[in-house]
Amino acid sequence: MSKRNTQQRRHTIVSLVNEKGEVSVDQLATFFATSEVTIRKDLTALETNGLLLRRYGGAIAMPSEIVSADVEDNVSIRKLAIAKAAALRIRDHNRIIIDSGSTTASLISLLGSKQGLIVMTNSLNVANALNELENEPTLLMTGGTWDPHSEAFQGQVAESVLRSYDFDQLFIGADGIDIARGTTTFNELIGLSRVMAEVSREVVVMVESDKIGRKIPNMELPWSNISTLVTDDGLSAEAKEQIEHQGVQVICTSVE
């Protein structure tokens, strides 16, 4: 099915949910004469974009109080803007790594038009969202030891698996950016992030501008390991110039 048809179907699903308040997967599958698997992928993508809420066997309309909160949630708006700018760097058939984190997870709903992707992740949330995409990218998992703090797999097993591959791009977030040194994190488990960077030709850091200048004790990736920083237009001209002086391309996307 074409991308256009998919977009039209999803637009109609949102209209039906808002009109009826609740719809079931089997009702939608019958209405659109398509499979329940396809409808479930639609509902997952629409929930990711904040347009409805999944419920067992179907979906319900987004409560008005949540919709209002989302409109005012500048953090979510900035993350989506950053994700859109980062997604433009991904080409068909790229081999990419998507690290755990809410900003990097915002990429998933934007990958539906990319063909032949191979995606490695250490995040169950990212893996589940990728599995719902209609274009069905090849999904690879690092495995390893589950870390509840980062909600991702970490450790030597995960590092060993990563070293068996090479990738075009790594998309990774950060808890903070030390303008003089690079990315910083609250998590003390930084070994996997460094291996991810080692096996990737381009390292793309995705971070909101209010985290830039935030110095956190645990140094994660030095600027020498980072190719590109994608942030929002809240970054000051002075900070942008300082980071570019480190040899990093800085992309400041407009937040609408």
C-alpha positions as CSV (number, residue, x, y, z in Angstrom):
1,M,0.0,0.0,0.0
2,S,1.3,3.5,-0.9
3,K,2.4,6.0,1.7
4,R,-0.4,8.3,0.6
5,N,-3.0,5.6,1.2
6,T,-1.5,4.9,4.6
7,Q,-1.7,8.5,5.6
8,Q,-5.3,8.8,4.4
9,R,-6.3,5.7,6.3
10,R,-4.6,7.0,9.5
11,H,-6.3,10.4,9.1
12,T,-9.7,8.7,8.8
13,I,-8.9,6.5,11.9
14,V,-8.3,9.6,14.0
15,S,-11.6,11.2,12.7
16,L,-13.5,8.0,13.5
17,V,-12.0,7.7,17.0
18,N,-12.8,11.4,17.8
19,E,-16.3,10.9,16.5
20,K,-17.2,7.7,18.2
21,G,-14.9,8.0,21.3
22,E,-13.7,4.3,20.9
23,V,-13.1,1.9,18.0
24,S,-12.0,-1.7,17.9
25,V,-9.2,-3.2,15.7
26,D,-11.7,-5.6,14.1
27,Q,-14.1,-2.8,13.3
28,L,-11.4,-0.8,11.6
29,A,-10.0,-3.8,9.7
30,T,-13.5,-4.4,8.3
31,F,-14.1,-0.8,7.5
32,F,-10.8,-0.4,5.6
33,A,-10.8,-4.0,4.2
34,T,-7.3,-4.6,5.5
35,S,-5.6,-6.8,8.1
36,E,-5.7,-6.4,11.8
37,V,-1.9,-6.4,11.8
38,T,-1.9,-3.3,9.6
39,I,-4.5,-1.6,11.9
40,R,-2.5,-2.3,15.0
41,K,0.5,-0.7,13.3
42,D,-1.6,2.3,12.4
43,L,-2.8,2.7,16.0
44,T,0.7,2.4,17.4
45,A,2.0,5.1,15.0
46,L,-1.0,7.4,15.9
47,E,-0.5,6.9,19.6
48,T,3.2,7.7,19.2
49,N,2.2,11.0,17.6
50,G,-0.2,11.7,20.5
51,L,-3.4,11.5,18.3
52,L,-5.2,8.7,20.3
53,L,-4.7,6.2,23.1
54,R,-4.3,2.4,22.6
55,R,-6.6,0.2,24.6
56,Y,-6.9,-3.6,24.5
57,G,-8.4,-4.6,21.2
58,G,-8.7,-1.0,19.9
59,A,-8.2,2.7,20.7
60,I,-10.0,5.6,22.4
61,A,-9.9,9.3,21.7
62,M,-7.3,11.4,23.5
63,P,-8.8,12.9,26.6
64,S,-9.2,16.7,26.3
65,E,-7.1,17.4,29.3
66,I,-4.2,15.4,27.8
67,V,-4.6,17.2,24.4
68,S,-4.4,20.5,26.1
69,A,-1.3,19.5,28.1
70,D,0.3,18.2,24.9
71,V,-0.2,21.6,23.2
72,E,1.5,23.3,26.0
73,D,4.3,20.7,26.2
74,N,7.1,22.5,24.5
75,V,9.5,19.7,25.4
76,S,7.6,17.2,23.3
77,I,7.2,19.8,20.4
78,R,11.0,20.4,20.5
79,K,11.7,16.7,20.5
80,L,9.6,16.1,17.4
81,A,11.2,19.0,15.6
82,I,14.7,17.6,16.4
83,A,13.6,14.1,15.3
84,K,12.3,15.5,12.0
85,A,15.6,17.2,11.3
86,A,17.6,14.1,12.3
87,A,15.4,11.8,10.1
88,L,16.3,13.8,7.0
89,R,19.8,12.5,7.4
90,I,18.7,8.9,7.0
91,R,18.7,7.4,3.5
92,D,17.1,4.2,2.1
93,H,19.1,1.0,3.0
94,N,21.1,2.8,5.7
95,R,22.4,0.8,8.7
96,I,21.6,2.7,11.8
97,I,21.7,2.5,15.6
98,I,19.0,4.1,17.7
99,D,20.0,4.4,21.3
100,S,17.4,4.3,24.2
101,G,15.8,7.6,25.2
102,S,12.6,9.6,24.5
103,T,14.2,12.0,22.0
104,T,15.7,9.3,19.9
105,A,12.5,7.3,20.1
106,S,10.7,10.2,18.4
107,L,12.5,9.2,15.3
108,I,10.6,5.9,14.9
109,S,7.3,7.3,13.6
110,L,9.3,9.2,10.9
111,L,11.0,6.2,9.4
112,G,7.9,4.7,7.7
113,S,8.9,6.0,4.2
114,K,12.5,4.7,4.4
115,Q,13.1,1.4,2.6
116,G,15.5,-1.4,3.4
117,L,16.6,0.0,6.8
118,I,18.7,-2.1,9.2
119,V,18.2,-0.8,12.7
120,M,20.1,-1.9,15.8
121,T,18.9,-0.9,19.3
122,N,19.4,-1.7,22.9
123,S,15.9,-0.5,23.8
124,L,12.8,-2.7,24.1
125,N,10.6,0.4,23.5
126,V,12.4,1.3,20.4
127,A,12.3,-2.3,19.2
128,N,8.6,-2.6,19.7
129,A,7.9,0.6,17.9
130,L,10.1,-0.4,15.0
131,N,8.3,-3.7,14.8
132,E,5.0,-1.8,14.2
133,L,6.3,0.1,11.1
134,E,4.6,-0.9,7.9
135,N,7.8,-0.8,5.9
136,E,9.2,-3.5,8.3
137,P,12.9,-2.5,8.7
138,T,15.3,-5.3,9.7
139,L,15.6,-5.2,13.5
140,L,18.7,-6.1,15.4
141,M,19.0,-6.2,19.2
142,T,22.2,-5.9,21.2
143,G,21.1,-8.2,24.0
144,G,23.1,-7.9,27.2
145,T,22.2,-7.1,30.8
146,W,19.0,-5.1,31.5
147,D,19.6,-1.8,33.2
148,P,16.4,-0.4,34.8
149,H,17.9,3.1,35.1
150,S,18.4,3.6,31.3
151,E,15.6,1.0,30.5
152,A,18.0,-0.5,28.0
153,F,20.4,-3.4,27.6
154,Q,24.0,-2.7,28.6
155,G,27.2,-4.6,29.4
156,Q,29.9,-6.6,27.7
157,V,27.6,-8.9,25.8
158,A,25.9,-5.9,24.2
159,E,29.3,-4.4,23.4
160,S,30.5,-7.6,21.8
161,V,27.4,-7.9,19.6
162,L,27.9,-4.3,18.4
163,R,31.5,-4.9,17.4
164,S,30.3,-7.6,15.0
165,Y,28.7,-4.9,12.8
166,D,29.4,-1.6,11.2
167,F,26.8,1.2,10.8
168,D,26.2,4.3,8.8
169,Q,24.8,6.3,11.7
170,L,24.2,6.4,15.4
171,F,21.4,8.4,16.8
172,I,21.9,9.1,20.5
173,G,20.6,11.5,23.1
174,A,22.3,13.1,26.2
175,D,21.3,14.2,29.7
176,G,23.6,17.2,29.3
177,I,26.1,18.9,27.0
178,D,29.4,20.2,28.3
179,I,30.3,22.8,25.6
180,A,34.0,22.3,26.2
181,R,34.0,18.5,26.4
182,G,31.0,16.7,24.8
183,T,28.0,14.8,26.1
184,T,27.3,14.0,29.7
185,T,25.0,11.6,31.4
186,F,23.6,10.6,34.8
187,N,24.1,7.0,33.9
188,E,27.4,5.5,35.0
189,L,27.2,2.8,32.3
190,I,28.8,4.6,29.4
191,G,30.7,1.7,27.8
192,L,28.0,0.8,25.3
193,S,27.5,4.3,24.1
194,R,31.2,4.6,23.3
195,V,31.2,1.3,21.4
196,M,28.1,2.5,19.5
197,A,30.1,5.5,18.4
198,E,33.1,3.5,17.5
199,V,31.2,1.3,15.0
200,S,29.3,4.2,13.4
201,R,30.5,6.4,10.6
202,E,28.4,9.3,11.7
203,V,27.4,10.0,15.3
204,V,24.3,12.2,15.5
205,V,23.5,13.6,19.0
206,M,19.8,14.7,19.4
207,V,19.3,17.0,22.4
208,E,17.1,20.0,23.4
209,S,18.8,23.3,23.6
210,D,18.1,23.7,27.4
211,K,20.4,20.7,28.1
212,I,23.3,22.4,26.3
213,G,25.6,23.9,29.0
214,R,24.4,21.4,31.6
215,K,27.4,19.7,33.1
216,I,26.8,16.3,34.6
217,P,29.7,14.4,36.2
218,N,29.7,11.4,33.9
219,M,31.4,12.2,30.6
220,E,29.9,10.1,27.8
221,L,31.1,11.0,24.3
222,P,33.9,13.6,23.6
223,W,33.4,16.0,20.7
224,S,36.0,14.1,18.8
225,N,33.6,11.1,18.6
226,I,30.6,13.3,17.5
227,S,29.8,14.3,13.9
228,T,26.6,16.2,14.2
229,L,24.5,17.9,16.9
230,V,20.8,18.3,16.2
231,T,19.0,20.7,18.5
232,D,16.3,23.4,18.5
233,D,16.5,27.1,17.7
234,G,16.8,27.9,21.4
235,L,20.6,27.4,21.2
236,S,22.5,30.7,21.4
237,A,24.8,31.9,18.6
238,E,27.7,31.9,21.0
239,A,27.2,28.3,22.1
240,K,26.7,27.2,18.5
241,E,30.0,28.8,17.5
242,Q,31.8,27.2,20.4
243,I,30.5,23.7,19.5
244,E,31.3,24.2,15.8
245,H,34.8,25.1,16.7
246,Q,35.1,21.5,18.1
247,G,34.6,20.3,14.5
248,V,30.9,19.3,15.0
249,Q,28.2,20.2,12.5
250,V,25.4,21.9,14.4
251,I,21.8,21.8,13.1
252,C,19.3,24.1,14.9
253,T,15.8,23.2,13.8
254,S,12.9,25.7,14.0
255,V,10.2,24.8,16.5
256,E,6.8,25.6,15.1
